[in-house]
């Protein structure tokens, strides 16, 4: 396994881990491809042929049907199921806290089996539902407007902890398929994406963004392996066209991302000058604007049909002037980028040193970019009543006692009946 190094403030720290050890000694199969599952079955005592067969069956039940109990795997012999249960587990992240906003946004504070907390957010819209997935516990980049940036990096999430977020969301939304892929295809071509993944077909969860806690490209191997399971036609079967990876600008990994994962790219730009971007996105001191924009221009698969998204948080009197908007247009055109710009009203958090630009200023900025022929929609703030900006729920939960968290969990359970 290649060890990905995490650039910290002082020295890189190698952090290899593909499975989080459990206290009960069982191995969590979530996050593992068929080949790895077969290897584990063979190591546990099955012969090679049986291990290969069982891994194919278990893989289908894990990722296609979403079961969490080996007893539910009806095509596996009854005598075999206890053998599996004794040695393996089908995990999900533990839910510490779940909140549901007035606007439909849902947010979960989750915990790994070794006790570390991270977040995911589901944002429904009229024509899509987007799941924001975390890649790390904490973050090392210290972007000054970002609440997660105030938390130290604890560790990378494993492939299972990443894909487990998608599976947990499907659990919560009741969206595991009731029929097989062949059955779906027989129902009509409009139900299935061209490359074998599910289309929107009435589902709530249609899109995934690697835009939660952490920098995905500093956990490249695990993010890649998790997303391959999400895109696998025999697995979660979501088209790569419906997946976006967001980076703050880890330039050396961007081409590798396009080549080995092939999903849409979003870049946390947030400023158009070295001085301002150095301040609010410190990685700019390592990989500057010109280097970043050239990497965007070279990104494999980028086209007018698959534009690069530039995320731009609107900070009052910091990056929101007419001159900033015109410079943004100039840079996009200079590098001939197939791009759109997401303008994000800043979501304040306690201790933040910035304010959100006024609605009038944001609209003016948007108009300048639009008039230059570049899409620049203003993202509607979502989930503010449940602190839906990354890192806020985790911070709020740490201020709550264990008794308060237990009471909230009991109230939620009672409400569900």
Secondary structure, 3 states (H helix, E strand, C coil): CCCCEECCCCCCEECCCCCCCCCCCCEECCCCCHHHHHHHHHHCCCCHHHHHHHHHHHHHHHHHHCCCCHHHCCCCCHHHHHHHHHHEECCCCEEEEEEECCCCCEEEEEECCCCCEEEEEEEECCCCEEEECCCEECCCCCCCCCCHHHCCCCEECCHHHHHHHHHHHHHHHCCCCCCCHHHHHHHCHHHECCCCCECCCCCCCCEEEECCCCCHHHHHHHHHHHHHHHHCCCCCCECHHHEEEEECCCHHHHHHHHHHCCCEEEEECCCCCHHHHHHHCHHHHCCCHHHHHHHHHCCCCCCCCCCEEEEEEEECCCCCCHHHHHHHHHHHHHCCCCEEEEEEECCCCCCCCCCECCHHHHHHHHHHHHHCCCCCCEECCCCHHHCCCCCHHHHHHHCCCHHHHHHHHHHHHHHHC
